[in-house]
Amino acid sequence: MSQDTLADALNSIRNAKKARKESVRIERVSKLLIEVLKIMKQKGAVKKYKIDTKGKFVEVTLGEFFECKVVKL
């Protein structure tokens, strides 16, 4: 586990997609991650996501997306 919550979450999503899973549970949540999930939902990469009421985890249902490289600042 690194200190980068967003990178960890995106890696979990990518690994779940490669394993042909329909959903993934992300344990570490941040405001930035939620905003990225909103964009991914608009683009169809995520079908839906459910945030735990206490904010402890997010359950993400995967949509269709293609492998791409990420530019990180």
C-alpha angles and dihedrals in degrees: 000000000000130000091253105094094182094051091048091051094048090049090051090051092048093047092048090051091050089050088052094241120156097216141017133202115223113201100193116063131189136171090247091054091053091051091049090049089053090055092045089052091052090051094047097246090116122038095197142333132206122205117210112244091241092046094242098127146358124225109210124194108207124232130184121305139147130231111270137166120249126224110215126192 
